[in-house]
Every structure is written in C-alpha cells, then in structure tokens.
Amino acid sequence: MKIITVKNYNELSTTAGRIIADLVSSKPRCTLGLATGSTPQGTYQYLVERYRAGEISFKEVQTFNLDEYCGLPRSHPESYFRFMHDNLFSHIDIQPENRHIPCAEGGDLQSQCDAYNALLRQATVDLQLLGIGSNGHIGFCEPGTPFERETFLTQLAEKTRQDNQRFFNSLEEVPTTAITMGIKNILEARSILLIASGKAKAECISQMVNGPVTEAVPASALQRHPDTTIILDEEAAALL
Ligand SMILES: N[C@@H]1[C@@H](O)[C@H](O)[C@@H](COP(=O)(O)O)O[C@@H]1O
C-alpha cells in the first residue's frame, strides 16, 4: 500500500483529483470506478474545474459506480444516481451510455445485481476510487462480507445507517439495504485509490493498514491488491 499523507481535505481532493486527471489525459478511453459519500466531493469538484479549463475530456471515459441504496427512486435527492449527476456527470462531457450505476428500483433486485455484475465482467476498471466507512466498509460491503463476493444485495450495518443519517431527516428514512459491488469486483480493478479525511476515520484506517486481513474489516482486503494508493489527511492518518 502506498500511503500519501496531506495536510487537509483540500490538499487531499487536489492530490486525488490529479491522479485521476492524469489517467484520463494519458488514457482517454479509460474506465473509472467511482464512489459516493462526502469524501470524494472535492475530488469531483477538482475534475470539473480541469474539464472547464479545457484540460481534460471525459468523452470516451466509461464509469462504474460502487453502489446504490434500495428503496429510493433515482430522482431522490439522496440516491447515488442523483449524487453523481449533481456532483460530476452534469458538469462534464461524459456520454450517458458510458456511465453505469447499479439500478436498485423495481421488484427483482437480484436480477439487477446480476445485470450489473455482467456489465462489470465485460470491463476492466483502470482505477477504482474508494472512500471508507467508519466501520471499515468499502462500497457497501459491510463487516463480515466474504472477500469472494461479487455484486450483491446487502443489509446496511446499523453503524453505517447512523453515519449516513446526516443526509436524511431521521434514522427511519435511511435505507436498510443497497446493491453494491462485491470485494472481488473491487479487487479486480487495475489500481485502487482510497481517500479518507477526518478523525472519525483514523481507527478504521489503522485497522485497514496495520491490522490483519480479515472479513471483519472489509477494507483490509486491499492489502492483497498490488497497486493501492491511500490518500489521508493528517486527522485520518493520526493512528498510523
Ligand atoms: N457507500 C458509501 C461508501 O462508498 C463511502 O465510502 C462511505 C463513507 O462516506 P463519507 O465519505 O461520507 O464518510 O459512505 C457510504 O456508505
């Protein structure tokens, strides 16, 4: 694992954004794995600025998002579909047919998982961007998820629902299930870029980097990936 520690969130966003922008410049037809949550927002803002400056184009880029809540229509302000539209896709020249987000609407969610997994299997993700949950989850692969899991319907941990409650009016409104890429899908990316900011992430970062590789800490699986870069601000790196 290559660990880069930076001063603050701003520097974290610029550092991560630059790595992605460099890939898009050198390989215009690249495939990006994308994440949601508060942490990547600054990274996406950086990419939008580089696009607006005419320095990069996403015309030929293909993207796959990690996950999506079940039970929220795509138009819901907290759906990840909407998050990606608002934070990135509506500001850049990516082609609608090149962006993929699990569809968690409709009755047959298992078929939606299978369809998304089949799409992923046809692609090779060049760079997978990741955040991390305070309980060590990546995507929505919660503690206890078998490492060989591919795209699946997951039950959100109570800790995750509590952490994400800040986006909703009450805990009851936070979905209890989601569709997520599995750990196996994530590890198939050519490279992984995980970003984390703030002291609430210090403990899980320490477990991910220095703890044993265990399904109790899903992010510890990244120790097995040959090309993982972790960018941390000083608070998230405090226990390393
Ligand atoms: N499914 C997402 C994860 O992909 C993300 O990494 C995590 C952390 O979010 P934040 O960056 O807001 O701390 O939140 C959600 O649960």
Ligand as a Chemical Component Dictionary entry (heavy atoms), coordinates in Angstrom:
data_LIG
# 
_chem_comp.id                   LIG 
_chem_comp.type                 NON-POLYMER 
_chem_comp.pdbx_formal_charge   0 
_chem_comp.three_letter_code    LIG 
# 
loop_
_chem_comp_atom.comp_id 
_chem_comp_atom.atom_id 
_chem_comp_atom.alt_atom_id 
_chem_comp_atom.type_symbol 
_chem_comp_atom.charge 
_chem_comp_atom.model_Cartn_x 
_chem_comp_atom.model_Cartn_y 
_chem_comp_atom.model_Cartn_z 
_chem_comp_atom.pdbx_ordinal 
LIG N1 N1 N 0 -21.402 3.642  0.313  1  
LIG C1 C1 C 0 -20.696 4.794  0.735  2  
LIG C2 C2 C 0 -19.209 4.486  0.742  3  
LIG O1 O1 O 0 -18.777 4.243  -0.583 4  
LIG C3 C3 C 0 -18.452 5.637  1.360  5  
LIG O2 O2 O 0 -17.061 5.387  1.310  6  
LIG C4 C4 C 0 -18.891 5.829  2.781  7  
LIG C5 C5 C 0 -18.139 6.924  3.522  8  
LIG O3 O3 O 0 -18.726 8.154  3.298  9  
LIG P1 P1 P 0 -18.141 9.559  3.684  10 
LIG O4 O4 O 0 -17.115 9.879  2.625  11 
LIG O5 O5 O 0 -19.315 10.477 3.618  12 
LIG O6 O6 O 0 -17.545 9.443  5.028  13 
LIG O7 O7 O 0 -20.272 6.162  2.750  14 
LIG C6 C6 C 0 -21.173 5.331  2.087  15 
LIG O8 O8 O 0 -21.567 4.391  2.995  16 
# 
loop_
_chem_comp_bond.comp_id 
_chem_comp_bond.atom_id_1 
_chem_comp_bond.atom_id_2 
_chem_comp_bond.value_order 
_chem_comp_bond.pdbx_ordinal 
LIG N1 C1 SING 1  
LIG C1 C2 SING 2  
LIG C1 C6 SING 3  
LIG C2 O1 SING 4  
LIG C2 C3 SING 5  
LIG C3 O2 SING 6  
LIG C3 C4 SING 7  
LIG C4 C5 SING 8  
LIG C4 O7 SING 9  
LIG C5 O3 SING 10 
LIG O3 P1 SING 11 
LIG P1 O4 DOUB 12 
LIG P1 O5 SING 13 
LIG P1 O6 SING 14 
LIG O7 C6 SING 15 
LIG C6 O8 SING 16 
# 
